[in-house]
Amino acid sequence: MTTVLERTALPTAAGGGWAKTVAAARYEYLMQVRRPAVWVVVLALIGLRCAAPFPPGFTTTTDDGKLVADWAFNFIMLGPIGVGAVLADRVWRESRLGLSDLLDSTPTGIGPRLWGKVIGAGAATITPVVVAWVGLLGYLTAQRGAGVIPVGLAAFAAIILPGLVFVAACSVTIPYLTGPGLYRLGLFGYWIWGNMVPPRTGIPTPAGTPFEAIGEYPSGAWFHGVMLDAEHRKITPTTGEAVLSIAFPLLLGLAALVITQLVLTRRSPS
């Protein structure tokens, strides 16, 4: 633990609330991005899905938008489960390493420390996804030319990133209230039920609606990507519905962060 503290300065009270949040985010990023589990778990789940990419045959399309959208769909199917799994024990790890009391003794404050944890640890856990996506774009660029790059960046921002941000925010905050084990179980169940259970099963599910978090609406509306559950519901997503499907998980993540901050503030003896 001493080595970690020497290399990564703890956030202090210097500056205002934003400066404290930035300092906390930097500390959390450097702590989290060094964990081998972050890279192994996230990349393994992405690789597992992309080993037999879905839908079959999409890699032969001449439409760059469809190509990158369908690759993005493969990334987002299992990747967020890995992100959530390795983030859920962030609080437990601090306690096990004896850092909880040390962090509580700093005058940073609950708000900046919590927001910094979400931003920093979340960004660190998303980093392997970014690295894998950049590697894929490099491969596609060598095959098809530089025109793939801007489309690929837009697809990442619209299809992959909102779901990852949503899961990262929930995975740092909700385990404060539930513990990591129960949260992981709930995340896995929610992700499968809420995004991948076909509506034709008769089970009520947000899959195929703008309230899913898997990026199907922006994929279909803007990039001509694969449409599964929305197509089953006979929905052709509009631009407004695509924007709603991006905003909804981000707002849920923000709500989880705000509620957790309020609960922790009430629990604090200060």
C-alpha positions as CSV (number, residue, x, y, z in Angstrom):
1,M,0.0,0.0,0.0
2,T,2.9,2.4,0.7
3,T,4.2,2.0,-2.8
4,V,0.7,2.8,-4.2
5,L,0.4,5.9,-2.1
6,E,3.9,7.1,-3.1
7,R,3.0,6.8,-6.8
8,T,-0.5,8.2,-6.6
9,A,-1.1,11.2,-4.5
10,L,-4.3,11.2,-2.5
11,P,-6.8,14.1,-3.3
12,T,-6.5,17.0,-0.9
13,A,-8.5,20.1,0.0
14,A,-6.5,22.4,-2.3
15,G,-8.8,24.4,-4.7
16,G,-12.5,24.4,-5.1
17,G,-15.0,21.6,-5.6
18,W,-14.1,21.0,-9.2
19,A,-10.3,21.0,-8.5
20,K,-11.0,18.4,-5.7
21,T,-13.1,16.3,-8.1
22,V,-10.3,16.4,-10.8
23,A,-7.7,15.4,-8.2
24,A,-9.8,12.5,-7.0
25,A,-10.6,11.4,-10.6
26,R,-6.8,11.4,-11.4
27,Y,-6.1,9.3,-8.3
28,E,-8.9,6.8,-9.0
29,Y,-7.9,6.5,-12.7
30,L,-4.3,5.7,-11.9
31,M,-5.3,3.2,-9.2
32,Q,-7.8,1.4,-11.4
33,V,-6.1,1.3,-14.7
34,R,-3.1,-0.6,-13.2
35,R,-5.3,-3.5,-12.2
36,P,-4.7,-6.6,-14.4
37,A,-8.3,-7.7,-13.9
38,V,-9.6,-4.6,-15.6
39,W,-7.9,-5.5,-18.8
40,V,-8.3,-9.3,-18.6
41,V,-12.0,-9.4,-17.8
42,V,-13.2,-6.6,-20.1
43,L,-11.1,-7.7,-23.1
44,A,-12.0,-11.4,-22.5
45,L,-15.7,-10.7,-22.7
46,I,-15.4,-8.5,-25.8
47,G,-13.2,-11.1,-27.4
48,L,-15.7,-13.9,-26.5
49,R,-18.5,-12.1,-28.4
50,C,-16.3,-11.0,-31.3
51,A,-14.8,-14.4,-31.9
52,A,-18.1,-15.3,-33.7
53,P,-19.4,-11.8,-34.6
54,F,-23.1,-11.3,-35.0
55,P,-24.9,-11.1,-37.4
56,P,-23.1,-13.6,-39.6
57,G,-21.6,-12.1,-42.8
58,F,-21.8,-8.5,-41.9
59,T,-18.1,-8.1,-42.3
60,T,-18.5,-8.3,-46.1
61,T,-20.7,-5.3,-46.4
62,T,-19.6,-2.3,-48.5
63,D,-21.4,0.1,-46.1
64,D,-18.9,1.5,-43.7
65,G,-21.7,2.7,-41.4
66,K,-23.3,-0.7,-41.1
67,L,-19.9,-2.4,-40.7
68,V,-18.8,-0.3,-37.7
69,A,-22.3,-0.3,-36.2
70,D,-22.4,-4.1,-36.2
71,W,-18.9,-4.3,-34.7
72,A,-20.1,-1.8,-32.0
73,F,-23.1,-4.0,-31.3
74,N,-20.8,-6.9,-30.7
75,F,-18.7,-4.8,-28.3
76,I,-21.7,-3.6,-26.3
77,M,-23.4,-7.0,-25.9
78,L,-21.1,-8.3,-23.2
79,G,-18.5,-5.6,-22.6
80,P,-20.5,-3.6,-20.0
81,I,-20.9,-6.7,-17.9
82,G,-17.1,-6.9,-17.6
83,V,-16.9,-3.2,-16.8
84,G,-19.5,-3.5,-14.1
85,A,-18.0,-6.6,-12.6
86,V,-14.5,-5.1,-12.0
87,L,-15.9,-1.8,-10.8
88,A,-18.3,-3.2,-8.3
89,D,-15.6,-4.1,-5.8
90,R,-13.9,-0.6,-5.8
91,V,-15.3,0.3,-2.4
92,W,-14.5,-3.2,-0.9
93,R,-10.9,-3.0,-2.2
94,E,-10.4,0.4,-0.5
95,S,-11.6,-1.2,2.8
96,R,-9.4,-4.3,2.3
97,L,-6.3,-2.2,1.6
98,G,-7.0,0.0,4.6
99,L,-7.6,3.1,2.5
100,S,-11.2,3.9,3.6
101,D,-10.3,5.6,6.9
102,L,-7.4,7.3,5.2
103,L,-9.6,8.8,2.5
104,D,-12.3,9.7,5.0
105,S,-9.7,11.7,6.9
106,T,-9.0,14.0,4.0
107,P,-11.0,17.2,3.7
108,T,-11.9,16.5,0.1
109,G,-15.6,15.9,0.9
110,I,-18.0,13.1,0.0
111,G,-19.3,14.8,-3.2
112,P,-15.9,15.4,-5.0
113,R,-14.6,12.1,-3.8
114,L,-17.6,10.2,-5.1
115,W,-17.8,12.0,-8.4
116,G,-14.0,11.6,-8.8
117,K,-14.3,7.9,-8.2
118,V,-17.1,7.6,-10.8
119,I,-15.2,9.6,-13.4
120,G,-11.7,8.3,-12.7
121,A,-12.4,4.6,-12.0
122,G,-15.1,4.5,-14.7
123,A,-12.8,6.0,-17.3
124,A,-10.0,3.6,-16.3
125,T,-12.3,0.5,-16.7
126,I,-13.6,1.8,-20.1
127,T,-10.0,2.3,-21.3
128,P,-9.6,-1.4,-22.5
129,V,-12.8,-1.0,-24.6
130,V,-11.3,2.2,-26.1
131,V,-8.0,0.5,-26.8
132,A,-9.8,-2.5,-28.4
133,W,-11.9,-0.2,-30.6
134,V,-9.0,1.8,-31.7
135,G,-7.2,-1.4,-32.7
136,L,-10.3,-2.6,-34.6
137,L,-10.5,0.8,-36.5
138,G,-6.8,0.5,-37.3
139,Y,-7.4,-3.0,-38.8
140,L,-10.5,-1.7,-40.8
141,T,-8.6,1.3,-42.0
142,A,-5.9,-0.9,-43.4
143,Q,-8.6,-2.8,-45.3
144,R,-10.9,0.0,-46.4
145,G,-9.2,3.3,-46.0
146,A,-9.3,6.3,-43.7
147,G,-13.0,6.9,-44.3
148,V,-13.8,4.3,-41.6
149,I,-12.2,6.4,-38.9
150,P,-14.8,9.2,-38.5
151,V,-17.7,6.8,-38.8
152,G,-16.1,4.5,-36.3
153,L,-15.6,7.3,-33.8
154,A,-19.2,8.4,-34.2
155,A,-20.4,4.8,-33.8
156,F,-18.4,4.4,-30.6
157,A,-19.8,7.6,-29.1
158,A,-23.4,6.8,-30.1
159,I,-23.7,3.1,-29.6
160,I,-21.0,1.9,-27.2
161,L,-20.2,4.8,-24.8
162,P,-23.7,5.6,-23.4
163,G,-24.2,2.1,-22.1
164,L,-20.6,1.9,-20.7
165,V,-21.0,5.3,-18.9
166,F,-24.4,4.1,-17.4
167,V,-22.9,0.8,-16.2
168,A,-19.8,2.5,-14.8
169,A,-21.8,5.1,-12.9
170,C,-24.1,2.4,-11.4
171,S,-21.2,0.1,-10.7
172,V,-19.3,2.6,-8.5
173,T,-22.3,3.9,-6.7
174,I,-24.9,1.2,-6.1
175,P,-22.5,-1.2,-4.4
176,Y,-22.2,1.3,-1.6
177,L,-25.8,0.4,-0.8
178,T,-26.0,-3.3,-1.8
179,G,-22.4,-4.7,-1.6
180,P,-20.5,-5.9,-4.7
181,G,-21.8,-9.5,-4.8
182,L,-25.5,-8.7,-4.9
183,Y,-24.8,-5.9,-7.4
184,R,-23.0,-8.1,-9.8
185,L,-25.8,-10.6,-9.8
186,G,-28.3,-7.8,-10.3
187,L,-26.3,-6.3,-13.1
188,F,-26.0,-9.6,-15.0
189,G,-29.7,-10.2,-14.7
190,Y,-30.6,-6.7,-15.7
191,W,-28.3,-6.6,-18.7
192,I,-29.6,-9.9,-20.1
193,W,-33.2,-9.2,-19.3
194,G,-33.3,-5.5,-20.2
195,N,-31.3,-5.7,-23.5
196,M,-31.0,-9.2,-24.8
197,V,-34.3,-11.1,-24.0
198,P,-36.4,-11.1,-27.2
199,P,-39.8,-9.6,-26.8
200,R,-41.3,-12.7,-28.5
201,T,-40.6,-14.7,-25.4
202,G,-43.6,-13.0,-23.8
203,I,-41.5,-11.7,-20.9
204,P,-42.0,-7.9,-20.3
205,T,-38.7,-6.3,-21.1
206,P,-37.4,-2.9,-22.3
207,A,-35.4,-4.7,-25.0
208,G,-36.3,-3.2,-28.4
209,T,-37.6,0.1,-26.9
210,P,-35.8,3.4,-26.5
211,F,-35.3,2.4,-22.8
212,E,-32.7,-0.3,-23.5
213,A,-29.0,0.5,-23.0
214,I,-27.5,-1.6,-25.8
215,G,-27.4,1.1,-28.5
216,E,-29.8,-0.6,-31.0
217,Y,-31.7,2.6,-31.8
218,P,-28.7,4.8,-32.8
219,S,-27.3,1.8,-34.6
220,G,-30.4,1.4,-36.8
221,A,-31.3,5.1,-37.1
222,W,-27.9,6.5,-38.0
223,F,-25.7,3.7,-39.2
224,H,-28.0,1.1,-40.8
225,G,-26.8,-1.4,-38.3
226,V,-28.4,-4.6,-37.1
227,M,-31.9,-4.3,-35.6
228,L,-33.1,-7.3,-33.5
229,D,-35.6,-6.6,-30.8
230,A,-36.8,-3.3,-32.3
231,E,-37.4,-5.0,-35.6
232,H,-39.4,-7.6,-33.8
233,R,-41.5,-4.8,-32.4
234,K,-41.9,-3.5,-35.9
235,I,-40.2,-0.2,-35.0
236,T,-38.1,1.8,-37.3
237,P,-36.2,4.2,-35.0
238,T,-36.3,7.9,-35.7
239,T,-33.6,10.4,-34.8
240,G,-35.6,11.5,-31.8
241,E,-35.9,8.0,-30.5
242,A,-32.2,7.4,-31.0
243,V,-31.4,10.5,-29.0
244,L,-33.8,9.3,-26.3
245,S,-32.1,5.9,-26.1
246,I,-28.8,7.6,-25.6
247,A,-30.1,10.1,-23.0
248,F,-32.1,7.6,-20.9
249,P,-29.2,5.4,-19.6
250,L,-27.1,8.5,-19.0
251,L,-29.8,10.1,-16.9
252,L,-30.2,6.8,-15.0
253,G,-26.5,6.8,-14.2
254,L,-26.7,10.4,-13.1
255,A,-29.6,9.6,-10.8
256,A,-27.7,6.7,-9.3
257,L,-24.8,9.0,-8.6
258,V,-27.0,11.8,-7.0
259,I,-29.0,9.4,-4.9
260,T,-25.9,7.7,-3.6
261,Q,-24.3,11.0,-2.7
262,L,-27.4,12.0,-0.7
263,V,-27.4,8.7,1.1
264,L,-23.7,8.8,1.9
265,T,-24.1,12.5,3.1
266,R,-26.9,11.5,5.5
267,R,-24.8,8.6,6.8
268,S,-21.8,10.7,7.4
269,P,-21.3,11.7,11.0
270,S,-19.8,15.1,10.1
